[in-house]
Amino acid sequence: MSITAQLRDSVRLPGGRALVNGFALESRRDDPYRALLRNGHELEVYDLRELFAGERAPEAVFPLPWPRWDQGVHSVSPDGTFAVFSGQRSVRATGTDGKTLWEYRHNCWGPELGHPHTGDEQEVCRGSEHGSCRISDDGRLVWAHVVAEPEPGDWQERWVVLDARDGRELAWLPLDSAAAGSNHLSHPDGVHMGLCIGMGQDGILLHWARWDGEKLTSWDLNEDLDRILTDVHPGHPGFLTVEHYGADLRLHALDGTVVAEREPPEPAEGEDEDEAYWDYGCGFVDADTVIASTADSDRYPERARHWLLDAHTLRIRGVVTYPTGPVDGDVRPLGDGTWLTYDDKSETLNRWAQAAPGTR
């Protein structure tokens, strides 16, 4: 079955690709439209609704504390007054004036154990490994994935919980990981935080945790080691994952129980059976609908197809057709009934919704 999409908004946005297949879209339970885009030595914060309405100026701009460090996943407070940056050797909170509010030092993400530093805080060590951080939806906590050295020459990755006011460490968990990178996803219940750690060919680690003010409780879902945390939605108590190599999509309860599972649809005409797999771009269009893409959108963007699925059973409803012609690459849902795509040729960010029946 074919399902027609309707174009809701469109804006030219250089660098907007990171909103669709990166971590520049920092959606929260009350605001799925916040974009964090790096522009030179600055992090620009946009409200996508205002951007689509023609307001081109960012809501806030934060100078990058380490302009030459281009890794890490950063976060901005719900009220937009401060940002927290995941650096190579520290987590740092700054105001819009660039002044440091606090800093939490940790060991270097550089891959060589015990390698020296020159003392220049702008030094970037070899390697692209990085952590991530996330400010909680109430603005009170900072969750961060960092590196520690419990003993000389030892290496341990940790998940730390910091007080957002002063960077004071409240709790931490040891992680059995060797990360290439990571990202956080806050649950819309305002309590739970998810952490997805990519380890390259060694797989994926997935953790959930909560901090009640006194105790840090966590659990992992790593029997498989290969599930990527993709999305959550206020209409669902759990979360959505995709298998590392695209073998299936799964809807989980928060404790990890699999509620529904779906293998990829049959390959398109001219594609091999081995090319039938889910891509990383998937999530909740709304409480009842999931959108997911097939084919490798990075290597073969022209083969990408977008599918709408039932959000409770993952039954495939149909493939999306676009009135403008085929849409290449990834898709990023906003949870409010719409989703984003990006056109690299025109550097245009587009927002779509399912067209009403009978609409062409």
C-alpha positions in Angstrom: 0.0 0.0 0.0 1.2 3.5 -0.9 0.7 6.4 1.6 1.0 9.9 0.4 3.0 12.5 2.3 2.0 16.2 2.4 4.7 18.9 2.7 4.0 21.1 5.8 7.1 23.3 5.9 10.4 23.8 4.1 13.5 26.0 4.8 16.9 26.2 3.4 19.3 25.3 6.2 23.0 24.6 5.5 24.2 21.9 7.9 20.6 20.7 8.6 21.5 17.1 7.6 22.7 16.7 11.3 19.0 17.1 12.4 18.0 14.0 10.4 21.0 11.6 10.7 23.0 13.1 13.6 22.4 14.2 17.1 21.6 17.9 16.5 17.8 17.5 17.3 17.5 17.7 21.0 13.8 16.9 21.4 12.2 17.0 24.9 8.8 15.9 26.1 7.5 19.5 25.9 9.5 20.6 22.9 10.4 18.3 20.0 11.6 21.1 17.8 14.9 22.3 19.3 17.9 22.2 17.0 21.5 22.5 18.1 23.7 23.3 15.1 27.4 23.9 15.0 28.4 27.0 13.0 32.1 27.6 13.0 33.2 28.2 16.6 29.7 28.4 17.9 26.7 26.2 18.8 23.5 27.8 17.6 20.1 26.9 19.1 17.0 27.1 17.0 13.3 26.5 17.5 12.3 24.8 14.3 8.8 26.2 14.3 10.2 29.7 14.2 12.8 28.7 11.6 10.0 27.3 9.3 8.0 30.5 10.0 10.9 32.6 8.6 12.8 33.6 11.7 16.4 32.9 10.7 18.1 34.2 13.9 18.9 31.5 16.5 17.3 31.7 19.9 20.7 31.4 21.6 24.3 31.1 20.7 27.0 29.5 22.8 30.8 29.8 22.0 32.4 26.4 21.8 34.8 25.9 24.7 37.2 23.9 22.5 36.7 25.1 18.9 39.0 22.4 17.5 37.2 19.5 19.2 34.5 18.4 16.8 33.3 15.3 18.6 30.9 14.7 21.5 27.2 15.2 21.9 26.2 18.4 23.7 23.1 19.6 25.5 21.3 22.9 26.2 19.2 23.6 29.3 15.4 23.6 28.8 15.3 27.4 29.4 18.2 28.0 27.0 20.3 29.8 29.6 23.3 27.4 29.6 24.8 24.6 27.6 26.8 21.6 28.7 29.6 20.4 26.4 31.0 16.9 26.2 34.7 17.4 25.6 37.7 15.2 25.2 38.9 15.7 28.8 36.0 17.3 30.6 32.4 18.1 30.7 31.9 21.9 30.9 28.9 24.1 31.4 28.9 27.6 30.0 26.5 30.6 29.6 25.7 32.3 26.4 28.6 34.7 27.1 31.0 31.7 26.9 32.0 32.0 30.6 32.5 28.7 32.4 29.9 28.0 35.0 31.5 24.7 36.1 33.7 21.9 34.8 33.9 18.2 35.6 37.3 16.9 34.6 37.8 13.3 33.4 40.4 11.2 31.6 41.1 11.7 27.9 39.1 10.0 25.3 42.3 9.7 23.2 43.0 6.0 22.5 46.6 5.9 23.8 46.7 5.1 27.5 48.9 7.5 29.5 49.7 9.7 26.5 51.0 13.2 27.6 49.3 16.5 27.2 51.0 19.8 26.5 48.9 21.7 29.1 47.1 23.5 26.3 43.4 22.9 27.0 42.7 23.4 23.2 44.9 20.4 22.4 43.0 17.7 20.6 44.5 14.2 21.0 44.5 11.5 18.4 41.3 9.5 17.8 37.6 10.3 17.3 36.3 8.4 20.3 33.9 10.5 22.4 31.2 10.6 25.0 28.0 12.5 25.4 26.0 14.5 27.9 22.3 15.4 28.4 20.6 17.9 30.7 17.4 16.4 32.3 14.1 17.7 31.2 13.6 19.6 34.5 17.1 21.2 34.1 18.4 19.9 37.4 20.7 17.0 36.4 23.4 16.4 33.8 24.0 12.8 32.7 27.4 12.3 31.1 29.4 9.4 29.6 33.0 9.9 30.5 36.4 8.1 30.9 38.0 7.5 34.3 41.4 6.0 35.5 40.7 4.1 38.7 44.3 3.0 38.9 47.4 4.2 36.9 47.2 2.8 33.4 43.7 1.5 33.9 40.7 2.5 31.8 37.1 2.6 32.8 34.1 4.3 31.2 31.5 5.6 33.5 28.0 7.0 33.4 27.9 9.9 35.9 25.1 12.0 37.2 26.0 15.7 38.0 24.2 18.5 39.7 23.4 21.0 36.9 24.0 23.9 39.2 27.6 23.3 40.0 28.8 20.1 38.3 29.0 18.2 41.6 29.1 14.4 41.1 26.0 12.8 42.6 26.5 9.2 41.5 28.2 7.1 38.9 28.1 3.7 37.3 30.9 1.6 35.8 30.4 0.7 32.2 31.7 -2.4 30.4 32.3 -0.6 27.2 35.0 0.6 24.8 33.1 3.4 23.0 33.5 4.9 19.6 30.7 7.3 20.6 27.5 7.5 22.5 24.3 9.5 22.8 21.6 10.0 25.5 17.8 9.9 25.2 15.6 11.2 28.0 12.3 9.4 28.5 9.2 11.6 28.4 8.2 10.4 31.9 10.9 12.9 33.1 12.5 10.3 35.3 14.4 7.8 33.2 17.5 8.4 31.0 18.7 6.1 28.2 22.3 5.7 27.1 23.3 4.1 23.8 27.0 3.3 23.3 28.4 2.5 19.9 31.5 0.3 19.9 32.0 -0.1 16.1 32.2 -3.7 15.0 32.0 -4.8 18.7 28.4 -3.9 18.9 26.1 -1.7 20.9 25.4 -1.3 24.6 22.1 0.0 25.8 21.4 1.2 29.4 18.5 2.8 31.3 18.8 4.5 34.7 17.0 6.8 37.1 18.2 9.0 40.0 15.7 9.5 42.8 17.8 12.0 44.7 19.4 9.4 46.8 19.9 6.2 44.8 21.0 5.6 41.2 19.1 2.6 39.7 20.1 1.1 36.4 19.6 -1.8 34.1 21.0 -2.9 30.8 19.6 -4.7 27.8 22.8 -6.2 26.5 22.2 -9.9 26.1 22.1 -9.2 22.4 24.8 -6.4 22.4 23.4 -5.2 19.1 20.4 -2.9 19.6 20.4 0.8 18.8 18.1 3.0 21.0 16.2 5.1 18.5 13.2 6.8 20.0 10.6 7.2 22.8 7.2 8.8 22.9 4.8 10.1 25.6 2.2 7.8 24.3 4.3 4.7 25.0 5.9 3.7 28.3 8.8 2.0 26.6 11.1 2.6 23.6 12.0 1.6 20.1 15.2 -0.1 18.9 16.7 -1.3 15.7 19.2 -4.2 15.4 22.7 -3.0 14.7 22.7 -4.5 11.1 19.0 -3.7 10.4 17.6 -7.2 10.9 14.6 -6.1 12.8 12.8 -3.3 14.6 11.5 -3.9 18.2 9.1 -2.1 20.5 10.1 -2.6 24.2 8.6 -2.0 27.5 10.9 0.0 29.7 12.2 -3.1 31.4 13.3 -4.4 28.0 10.5 -6.8 27.4 9.8 -7.1 23.7 6.3 -6.0 22.9 6.4 -6.2 19.1 9.0 -7.0 16.5 9.1 -6.5 12.7 11.5 -7.8 10.1 12.2 -5.5 7.0 9.7 -5.7 4.1 10.6 -7.5 0.9 13.3 -5.8 -1.1 12.3 -3.5 -3.9 12.5 -4.7 -7.5 16.2 -5.0 -8.6 17.5 -5.3 -5.0 19.1 -8.4 -3.6 17.6 -10.1 -0.6 20.7 -9.1 1.4 19.7 -5.5 0.8 16.4 -5.8 2.7 17.2 -4.3 6.1 16.1 -1.4 8.3 18.2 1.7 8.4 18.9 3.6 11.6 16.3 6.3 10.8 13.2 5.3 12.6 10.9 6.6 15.4 7.5 7.7 16.5 5.5 10.0 14.2 2.9 10.1 16.9 1.5 7.8 19.6 0.0 5.4 17.0 2.5 5.6 14.1 6.2 4.7 13.6 8.2 5.7 10.5 11.2 3.7 9.5 13.5 3.6 6.5 15.1 0.7 4.6 18.4 0.5 2.7 21.6 2.2 3.7 20.8 5.9 3.6 24.5 6.9 3.9 25.9 4.7 1.1 22.8 4.3 -1.1 20.5 7.3 -0.4 18.7 6.8 -3.7 17.5 3.4 -2.6 16.0 4.6 0.7 12.3 4.0 1.2 10.2 5.2 4.1 7.5 3.1 5.7 4.7 3.8 8.2 4.0 1.1 10.8 1.5 0.7 13.6 3.2 1.9 16.8 1.6 -0.9 18.9 2.1 -3.9 16.7 4.8 -2.7 14.2 2.5 -4.0 11.4 3.5 -2.3 8.2 0.8 0.1 6.9 2.5 1.1 3.7 5.4 2.8 1.9 5.4 6.6 1.8 5.3 8.4 -1.5 6.2 12.1 -1.8 4.5 14.5 -4.2 7.8 16.1 -5.1 9.2 12.7 -6.2 11.6 10.2 -4.5 13.1 11.5 -1.2 16.6 10.3 -0.6 18.2 9.4 2.7 17.1 9.4 6.3 14.0 10.4 8.1 13.5 11.9 11.6 10.1 11.9 13.2 9.1 14.7 15.6 6.4 12.8 17.5 3.7 15.3 16.8 2.4 13.7 13.6 5.2 15.0 11.4 8.7 14.0 10.3 11.8 15.6 8.8 13.9 14.9 5.7 16.8 16.7 4.2 17.7 17.4 0.6 21.5 17.7 0.3 21.4 19.3 -3.2 19.3 22.2 -2.2 20.4 22.2 1.5 16.7 22.2 2.4 15.0 20.8 5.5 11.5 19.6 4.8 8.7 18.7 7.3 6.1 16.2 6.2 2.8 14.7 7.5 0.5 12.0 6.2 -1.9 13.5 3.7 -5.6 13.3 4.4 -7.4 10.6 2.4 -8.1 11.7 -1.1 -5.3 14.3 -1.1 -2.9 14.2 -4.0 
